């Protein structure tokens, strides 16, 4: 089912521009930047070196207008998403942030799909902040499936008087079920290792298992440590909000780790849990876990409980 979020333009916007010419891109960027500066906000224009040079030439200098390169700002979807969130949440005083530019063009379809999922998840992670984005997609150079995914990830399209609701928009939960999202799934092979936990006191056994098996993946030490911690948080969450027994399954391949945690509880009604910035004194488990792995996908287990898939690599 596809729905349209009732997003207030005065507080948050995440808009799409699909353009066929440089002139169209320049005009839209000029309009967007003018809106941001008129609001008193901070404006960032980012893209490739060539595209930034084009736009810098077309825009008047301003102390609240800055430029950046995708290679510096957009290192990975998860890192980028939560970096924006922390910037907004921890700002010393409320300031509107206006961002326009591209998302990286990855080398593989799977890697590109991760950026498409990022575009959709922006609406969850940043939707409560004074944040405005205009994401620009060049129809001349981008594959059709990339543009189609972008259309599904943005609530509105166009700039200024041409801005309108996007009929192709899908909520993040719906988009993750869309084949365009290429959401990670459990490997087709048997698990490398598994463990059934019946009590919180057994969590140390799971940490030891994941740490031991992860060594054979070839991933850097820091990535392995983060993955162990993320899996621990998910397991602890399964005991707090689900019901035992809790099953941990682990797949290890060269440069890749996958874990699946399944409990026997009532299931987690909000599959987007852990994307919102935590309230003071609230739970930070899933929010922290999402930042310590590449992907964390919440679903329903075969017996109706909650399942959480984690990946790294």
N, C-alpha and C positions, 0 to 999 in steps of 0.2 A: 504494500500500500504506500503510495506517495503522498506526502503532505507538504504544505508550505508553512514555514515558521512565521509567526507574527512578529517580525523583527522591527524594532523602532529605529528608523533612520537616524534619529537624533543621538542615539547612544552606540549603535553598532551597525556596521554594514559590511558585506562581503560580496562584492560584485564582480562580474565577468565581462571582459571585452574580448571578443573574437574579431580580429582585424585582418584585412587583406592588403593594406598598404601602410607604408611608414607614415604617410600624412594622417591617416585615421588614428594611428597610435599616438602621434604627437598631439593632435587636437584633444583627444580624450585625456591624455596625461596632463596637458595644460589645464583643462577644466577641473580635473580631480585635485591637482596640486593647489589651484586657486581656492577651491572649497576648503581644503585643509588649512591653508594659511589664513583664510578669512575667519575660520573658526577659532584661531589662536593656537592650533595644535602643532605638533611636531610632524614633519613630513619626510618620508624616506622614499627615494626612487632607487630601485635596484634592478640589475639584470646582468647581461654579459658586458664586457668592456666596450664592445662596439655599440651595443644598444644604449648603454649609459652615456657614451660620448654623444650620440645622436640627440638624446633627450636633454642633456646638459646644455647643448648649443641652443635648444629651443626654449629653455626656461630661464627666467630672470633670477639672478642670485638673491638669496634671502637667508638671514641668520637661522631660521627654523627649517630650512630645506637642506637635507643632506643626501648623499649618494652612497651606494654600496654595491659590491659585486656578489653575485650568487655563490661564487666559489668560496667566499669568506663567510657569508651569512647563512647559506643553505647547505650545511654539511651532511645532515641526515634529517629525515622527516621528524623523528621523535625529538632530537636535539633542538631543531628549529622551533617546533610547536611550543615546547615548554620554555624555551628561552624568551619567546614573545610573551608567554603567560607570566613569567616571573618579572619581566620588565614592567608589565602593566600592573601587576599586583603589588610590587614593592616600590613603585614610584613614590618619591617623597611628597608629591602633591598631585592631585588629579589633573591629568593632561591628556587631551585627545591625541591619539597616534594614528597617522594616516600613512599607509604603505601601498605603493604600487610597483608592479614589476612582474617578473616571470618566475616560474618554478623550474628547477633544473631539468634538462633533457637527459635521461639516464641511458645507459648503454644497453639495457635489456628491458623487455616488457614488464617483467616482474618488478624490477627496481623502479620503473616509471609508475607502475600501479601503486607503489608505496607512497609516491608523491601525490597521486590522485586521492588516496585515502587521507593523506595529510590535509589536502584541500577541503575535504568533507568534514574532517574532525576539527578544523579551525572553528566551525560553527558551535561546537560543544565547548572546547577549551577556552575560547576567547569571547564567546557570545555574551558574557556578563560584563564586559569591559567597554570603555569608550575607545573602540577600535574600528577603524575603517580601512578596507582593503579594496583595491581594484587590481584584479589578476588579469594579465594580458596574454593572450594566446594568438600566435601568428598562424593563420590557416594556410599560409603558403608553404610552411616548412614542417609543421607538426603532423604526425600521423592522425588519421581520423579518429581512432579509438581514444587518443589523448584528449582531443577536443570534445568528444562525446562524454568522456568522464568528467571533464571540466564543467560541462553544461549541467551535469547531475549534481555537482558539488556546490554550486553557487545559488543562493536564494534570489538574487536579482542580477540583471544584466544591463549594460549600457551606463552612460554617464549623463548627469545633468538632466535636461529636459527629455532625453532619450531613455532615461532609466526606467525600468519596468520589472514587474515580477517575472521570474523565469519559470515557464510552464514545465520545464524538464527537471526542475530541482527535486531531489530526494533527500529526506532526512538522513543523517549519518547512519542510523540503525538500518534503514532501508538500503542505503548505498552499499554498505558492507556485504549485503546479500546479492548485490548486482554483479554479474560476471565481469563487468568492467573494472571492478575493484580488485579482482584477483586476491581476495582475502586469504591469508595463509591457512592451510589445513594440515591435519595430521598426516605424516608420511604414510605411504602405502605399505611400507615394510613393517615387520614386527619391531617392537621397542628394543633398544639396546639393553635397557635395564628397567625394572619396575619395583615398586614398593607399596605395600598396603599399610597405612597408618591408622591406628585406632585410638590414639591419645596424643594430646599436645606434647607430652613428654618425649614422644618419639621423633620430634622435629629434627633433633641433632642427627638422627640416622639418615634422614633425607638430605640434610646439608652435606654430610660426608659422602653419600652416594653421588650426588650431583657434582661435587667438587672433584671426586676421584674420576668419574667418567668424563668430565669436561676436559681434563688434561689431555685426552687423546684427540680432541677436536682440532688442535692447532691454533685456536683462537688466542689472542693476547691475554696475559694474566689478568689485567684489569677487567676485560670483557667477561672472563670466566667468573671472577669474583662478583661482578655485578649480577650475572645471571644466577649465581647461587643465592644471592640476597633477594633477588626478585622472586625466585621460586619459593624461598622461605616465607616471604610476605604473603604470597598467594595461598600456600598451605595453611599458614596461621589464620588467614581470612576464612578459609574453608571450615575450620573448626569453630571460629567465632560465629559465623553466620549460616553455616550449613550443618551437616551432621555426618558423623563417622559411619562406616569407615571411609577414609580418604585415600584415593588411589593416585599415585604418582607414576607416570610413564615417561620415559626419557629416550630420545633418539639422538645419537651422536654420529656426525659425519664430518668429513674434512671441511673445516671452516664453518661448521653449522651445528647449532644446538637447538633442539626442540623439546619442550616439556608439556605434558598435559596433566592437569590436576582436576580430578572429578570427585565430587562428594555426593552424599545421599540426602541432602537437604531439600528445601522447597524451591531452590533455584534463585538466581539473582534477577529481580524484575527489570533492573536498569542495566542494560549491556554497555552503557556508556560510563558506568561508575569508574571513578579514578581519573577522569579527564578534567573535571572542575577543580579550581584552586581550593584547597581545603579550608574550611572555617577554622577560626582559632579554637583550639581544644578539640577539634574533630578528628576523625580517623584519617590517617595519611598513608595507610598501607598500600592500597591499590594505586594511588597517585604516585607514590614513590616507586612501586614496582614497574609502572609503565615507563618510568625514566631510566630504569636499570636494564632494560632489554630492548630489543628491536621492535617487537610487536607483542601485544597482549590482547587476545580476543576472547571475549566472554560469550558463552553459549549455554546450551542445555545438554546435559549428559544423557546417555541412552536410557537411564532409569528415572529421568525427570529431575535429577539434581543439577547443580551448577558445574559447568566445565570451563576451564580457563586454559587457553593455549598460549604458551610463551615461546618466542624464538629469539635467537641471537646469531649474528654472523653475516 
